[in-house]
Amino acid sequence: MSISAQAPAYIRAISPYIPGKPITELAREMGLAVESIVKLASNENPLGMSPKARAAVEKAVGGIERYPDQFELVAALAARLGVAPEQVVLGNGSNDVLDLAARVFLAPGRSSVFSQHAFAVYPLATMSAGGECIAAPAKHYGHDLTAMRAAIRPDTRVVWIANPNNPTGNFLPYAEVRAFIEAVPADVAVVLDEAYNEYLPPAERVDTVAWIKEFPNLIVTRTFSKIYGLAGLRVGYAVASAAVADLLNRVRQPFNVNNLAIVAARAAMDDHLFIAESFELNRRGMEQIVAGLKRLGLEHIPSHGNFVTFAVADGAATNRKLLQQGVIVRPISGYGLPNHLRVTVGRETENVRFLEALENSL
Ligand SMILES: *Cc1c(COP(=O)(O)O)cnc(C)c1O
């Protein structure tokens, strides 16, 4: 028998994650200059990284021969979030902590529940751990918490909620999320993925971390990849009850976050000016793109993130025409949305390039 056949069936059944096309790859394929390409495919921060984070990285390069120390970043996050340091678990991106949650609570014979059109990492993490995936039908492209509650089986050990969700941008009112957590059996972990939390207007944000006191089965995850602009460094975190955080730490690689990522995240946390600029650029860019989509007569799903998903007649064909013009967006047929495309909000000029290319593509 072949070596591939030795992998458990649940591993062989995984469909690989398809990332946004890298700029360099499109440049090679189309013979385009790298500088001429606009990439709005991976919800990256168009302003780049925080200048404070950059300075911290440059300074830390000198200490790369040492193994990383997570102490300071964990302490700073704990202080900021009002929890004990024992409740914070760092990840090599928040993708890593999602995977840790799956490895802690899932195994063959157990299942996890997530919504149709939810983030692709939930099925990936579930299947990697040997768990079974249960996708609850969506409502208006977003999570239907009633359907998700009904989908929970006796063998379910994890429920995944992305709020706001990627790739649809839907947002669930906090009262509904809270009522859902109250209704979920206490022996089921609820992973509340808040990768886009910082793009919500501050007045609309609720401190979900404070709920952990009441719900020891709640795990809140956030990331430095989105508004903080550190996607390439890979750093995110989970906040959980001390007991759950302890379990997550047992399966975590001891040095899962590198030295540069740690110091960059620590500095980025305090770069309030950069965060405010990023927020404002996104707010204006979102208006610009939504107005452009309306002008072109295209339907979109109202988004609370730094991206917006819109409908076209043929997603693959429109995507091809955009690529020919050097514009990279994200096809989302893998999310069950073959005739939608997701575009990340860019700088004003990038958004103009996108809208012009889109008009040419229709
Ligand atoms: C981007 C994203 C993440 C975070 O990814 P990392 O880079 O691994 O931190 C997590 N959840 C959702 C829904 C996302 O869109």
The ligand as an SDF file (V2000), in Angstrom:
LIG
                    3D

 15 15  0  0  0  0  0  0  0  0999 V2000
   -7.9550   36.5720    9.1510 C   0  0  0  0  0  0  0  0  0  0  0  0
   -8.7960   35.7660   10.0610 C   0  0  0  0  0  0  0  0  0  0  0  0
   -8.2520   35.1410   11.1700 C   0  0  0  0  0  0  0  0  0  0  0  0
   -6.8500   35.3640   11.6040 C   0  0  0  0  0  0  0  0  0  0  0  0
   -5.8740   34.8560   10.9030 O   0  0  0  0  0  0  0  0  0  0  0  0
   -4.4000   34.8860   11.5180 P   0  0  0  0  0  0  0  0  0  0  0  0
   -3.6070   35.6160   10.5170 O   0  0  0  0  0  0  0  0  0  0  0  0
   -4.0400   33.4490   11.6340 O   0  0  0  0  0  0  0  0  0  0  0  0
   -4.4510   35.5440   12.8370 O   0  0  0  0  0  0  0  0  0  0  0  0
   -9.0710   34.4500   12.0200 C   0  0  0  0  0  0  0  0  0  0  0  0
  -10.3790   34.3590   11.7980 N   0  0  0  0  0  0  0  0  0  0  0  0
  -10.9470   34.9520   10.7620 C   0  0  0  0  0  0  0  0  0  0  0  0
  -12.4220   34.8790   10.5970 C   0  0  0  0  0  0  0  0  0  0  0  0
  -10.1740   35.6620    9.8530 C   0  0  0  0  0  0  0  0  0  0  0  0
  -10.7260   36.2300    8.7920 O   0  0  0  0  0  0  0  0  0  0  0  0
  1  2  1  0
  2  3  1  0
  2 14  2  0
  3  4  1  0
  3 10  2  0
  4  5  1  0
  5  6  1  0
  6  7  2  0
  6  8  1  0
  6  9  1  0
 10 11  1  0
 11 12  2  0
 12 13  1  0
 12 14  1  0
 14 15  1  0
M  END
$$$$
